[in-house]
Amino acid sequence: MNDIRKLAAVGLAGGTLTAVSGLFVAAVIQPASDVSDEMWSYPWSSDALVPVSIVFAAFHLLVFLGMVAFARSVSGRGARVGSVLALVGTFIFFVAEFATIPFADQRLDETGPQLVGAMFGLGVTLTAVGLIVAGISVLRSGSWHGWRRYVPLGAGLWALVMIGLSFTGALAAGVAIYGISLCILYLAVYTLPTDEAPAERVARLRARIDH
């Protein structure tokens, strides 16, 4: 298994965990929660939010590694720029989960939660724009074939929808669908034929020349 496929497999695990956790929150935690939706920790208690944020940060890290695989699987300036934006956006999610912890017992309208909420907003915006830019580039270049060529753009469009869902009670369900879109993206990367992974091919050629 080459490096890109290893990273894609890690990302696939992260996407799966993201989807499952989003579904669990939407179907189980939210309906049973007695926490006010005006609290930053909603639907979790302030005590539960701390370990939950750490777990979610781990999920984001797995997704980030998968995004590295995606970045290494594309060629062309637009695709590379887009994938870097998506990488930065995903990393911001990782940082924002830890930034959430000090404000676990605060209300949404307080300064700390507002700032962390802006971090999440920036993360999803960069991810959405990055995947859309990369997705358009992949479509135009024809470097990916079949169903795979539509996947990056589809993931980016759903991330764009997530911006609106961030202000609604449907956020958890949206996260579940986002996780599924990531799974499809990383599956596309994992199943790319060798000749459709230009970044890795160039790296191997350079290594052979150096040696």
N, C-alpha and C positions, 0 to 999 in steps of 0.2 A: 504493500500500500504506500503510495507516494505521500509527500508532505501535505499537498493540497487536500487529498482525500482524508488524511488523518484529521486535519483541522475542520474539514467539512463534516466529518462524523461527530466531532466534538460539538460543532455548531448545531447539528441535527439534534443532539441530546439536549442542548440548551433550548432550542425551539420547542421541542416536545415538552420539556418541563414548564416552559412559559405558557404553552397552550393548556396543559393540565391544570396548572395553578390558577390561570385566569378562569377556567371553567369551574374549578372548585370554589373560588371566591364568589363567582356569580350565582352558582347554584346552591351553595351550602352556607357560606359565611355571611353574605349580605342578607339573605332572608332571615337568618337567625340572630343577626346583630341587634343589640340594644344601645349601640353607640350612636350618638347624634351625628348626622351627616355634615354638621357644621364643625366637627372636630377633624383635625389633620389626620388622626390615626384611623378614621373611618374606613372600612367597617371593623377594624381591629381595635382592641383595647390598647391603651397606651403602653402597657407592659408587653403585650403580644407583638406590638409593632417592631420592637427592637430586634428580636430574633428573626421575625419575618423579613425585615429589611435586609438583614445579613444574608438570608437564604436567597432573596431576590437578587441581591448584588452578585451572588455566585452564578445565578442563572444568566445575568447580563454578561458576566465574564465569559461564560461558555459561548454565548451568542456573539460576543466580540471576536473570539477566536475563529468562529465560523465566518464572520465578516472578513477576517484576514484571508481566509481561503477564497472567498469571493473576489477580493481585491487582487489576489494573485492569479485569478482565472480569467481576467479580462484584459483586453488590450485597447489601445486608442486613448487619446487624451481625455475625451469626455468620460469614458468609462472609468479611467483611473482617478480623475478628479471626483467623480460621483462616489466611487467606492471609498475614497478617503473621507469625504464628508459623512458618509454612513458610518465609517469607523469612529470618527470623532463623536457623532451623535450617540452611538452605542456606548462609548466610554463615558460620556456625560451621564447616561442612565446609571452606570455602575457607581460613579462618584455620588450622584444624587441620592442613591439609596442610603449611603452612609450619612449624608448630610441631613437626611430625614430624622435620624435617631434623636438628636438633641431637642427636637421640637415635638416629640411624641405626644405630649399632654397639652399641646396648644390648639387654639382654634384656627380655622382656615384663614380668617381675616387678620391674623397677627403677622408681624413682619417676617419672622423666620420661615413659617410655612409658605408665605407669599414668595420669598426668594427661592426656596427649594422647588416650589411649583413652577417658577420661571425656568429653573434648571431643567426640569423634566420637559417643559414646553420647548426649550431650545434643543434638547436631545431628540425629541420626536420630529421637530422641524428639520433639523440637519439630516436625520436618517431618511425622512421622506424625500427631501430634495435630492439627497445624494443617490438614493436608489432610483428615483425617477430619471435623473440625468444619466446615470449609468445604464439604466434600462433602455432609454432612447438610443444611446450609443450602441448598445448591443444589438438592438433591432436594426439600426441603420448599417452596421458593419457586416452583419450576417455571419459573425464569428461563432455564434451559437446557432444550433439548428433544431428543428422540430419544436416540441412543446417548451424546451428550455429557454428559447429566445424571448419568450413573453414573460417569463417568471420574474426577473428583476423589476421590470416596470410594474407588474401586478403587485409585488410586495411594496413598492414605493407608493403606489396609489392607495393601498390600504393604510399605510403609515400616515398618509395625508388625512385620511378619514379619521384616524385616531386623534388628530389635533382637535377636531370638533367633539369627539366622544369624551375627551378629557374633562369636559364640564358637565357631564351627565352621569346618571346612575348606570349607564351601559358600558362604562369604561372597562370593567373586568371582562365582560363578554368580548369587547373589542380587543383586549389584550390576548384573549384566547385565540381569536381569529388571526391576530398578528403573529402569534406563535406558530400557527399552522402555516401562514405564508412564509415564515422563516424556514420551517421544515421543508417546504417545497423548494425554496431557494437553495438550501444547502444540499438537498437531494439532487437538484439539477447540477450543482457543482461537483458533487461526489460521482455522478454518473457521466460526467463529461468524458468523451473519448480523449485520449492523450493529445491528439492533434488540435484539440479545442482548448488547451490550457497553455496559451502562448507564453505567459510570464514564467511558468516553471520550465518550459522547453528552453527559453533563452538562458535561464539560470544554469541549466544542465550543460548547455553548450559552452557557456563562459567557464564553468568549472573544468570542463575537459581541456579547454584552451590553456587555462592557467596551469594545469598539471602536465 
